[in-house]
Amino acid sequence: MKDSLEDRKSYGQILKATTLIGGSQIINIFLGIIRTKFLAILLGPVGIGLMGVYNSLTQLIVTISGLGIGSSAVREVASASSTGDQVRINRTIFTLRRFSFFLGILGMVVTVLLSGLLSKVSFGTQNHHIDIAFLSVVICFSIITASQTALLQGLRRIRDIAALSILGSIFGTVCSIPLIYWWRQKGIVPFLITVSAMNLLASWFYARKIKIVNPKMQFAEVLAESKGLLILGLAFMGSGLVSQGTSYLIRIVLLRSLGLEGVGLYQAAFTLSSIYIGVILTAMGLDYYPRLTAISDNNKACNLLINQQTQVGLLVAAPGIIATLIFAPFVLEIFYSSKFIPAYGILRWSILGVFLRVVSWPLGYLILAKGKAMLFFVTELIANVVHLILIWIGTKIFGLNGTGIAFFGLYIIYSLMVLYVGFRLTRFIWSTKNLRLIFLILIIIGFSVFSSAYTSKNIALATGFIIAGFAGFYCFKRLYGLVGKEWFSLIWARVRGHVNR
């Protein structure tokens, strides 16, 4: 049975968002590699370590001070926009802008007042309190930037989000590297402030295009209107803190059981396995989540969109997952060194978890779209606790490779959990097409894992090329059938038009 014209449009929108965001993410990754390389040369391990501590500290404070509104605002804006009620849209946007500015200033002031304590906790001395006080500017800028990006995301201005992401990254790289070159370690704080300022300017440039008539609202009314932002926002904040805490505890477990080398191999494996999939999941959050929120009252429409997003996500992700599995040993050696090759053992297992991550995330967003704040927090808490327990058990039994097995085990449990929740919320089940596709791709990935583990390097590489070629052709053919010839013709015409300008 052929898909309807409406279905083709929906598939086309999903693929378009993935392409746009994917392109901007690839550029940002490339710029990030350049920036990191320069910083590593100019600062050395000590300087990079100091920057890492400052980054972790500011991210933690932003998570707490921002109260999660950078994430909850997406749902509120998308929900208001779907009604077409301009008064409600105006009030929502006005509240978001005022409340985020208030939280940004509050976070900055609190950071300055606690700078001595934060320095003592982070470094064991108060010698860094002045730097931390200056970093309070980063707190303020980051909270406001998150709210402006959420506004664009809620209104599904995907092209603007992709552009501001690239713009902020380019200006941040160009303007900040000279600071490190001139001042070395003393330039770290100005560097972080400059990067956050460039991101703020980029987000403001595109957010200012959204014209509203500012309603006459008193501060008390803004606080009352912000209730919707806070309820889901606090769940996001709690989830963020749990996630960061779990990440920290996992590294402590690995450090004690496998040493610093084990932590480094774990970090390398999961960084590599997440690069490509991160592009797809980012696009999912920026386009699919607001679309799902807009139809969250219609269970049948929700189920249809979830199945469509799952299908496109799998078809786009499968070739990249297989290619990552095939070329990982070479990439590990090129970007790191031959000492990191043992990380490939982790990746063989974790790549199965990455696949299930693509399968389960569209369902995970249903909880957010429905505004189930407590349910979202509980599912994230369970997932993080399960991951920590599986890491502990996995490393005890399987050593280093146990971290990859734990990640795979986590997403088996998480996928079943969100499938159960989805069924309870909307009576969701995966379509027959998606079940067949999941089963087929899982077999292909499983065969690739088996080939890489039990055959010689050359045979595994040759077999991998054949499998990747087959998977790429099959997935492209399926995507072509979903969106139609016209979609690809239109994209090609736009590319040619930009090239010929």
Secondary structure, DSSP 8 states (H G I E B T S, - for coil): ----HHHHHHHHHHHHHHHHHHHHHHHHHHHHHHHHHHHHHHHHHHHHHHHHHHHHHHHHHHHHHTTTHHHHHHHHHHHHHHHT-HHHHHHHHHHHHHHHHHHHHHHHHHHHHTHHHHHHHHHSSSTTHHHHHHHHHHHHHHHHHHHHHHHHHHTT-HHHHHHHHHHHHHHHHHHHHHHHHHHGGGGHHHHHHHHHHHHHHHHHHHHTTS--------HHHHHHHTHHHHHHHHHHHHHHHHHHHHHHHHHHHHHHHHHHHHHHHHHHHHHHHHHHHHHHHHHIIIIIHHHHHHTTT-HHHHHHHHHHHHHHHHHHHHHHHHHHHHHHHHHHHHHT-GGGTTHHHHHHHHHHHHHHHHHHHHHHHHHHHTT-HHHHHHHHHHHHHHHHHHHHHHHHHHGGGHHHHHHHHHHHHHHHHHHHHHHHHH-----HHHHHHHHHHHHHHHHHHHHHHHS-HHHHHHHHHHHHHHHHHHHHHHHHHHH-HHHHHHHHHHHHHHHT-
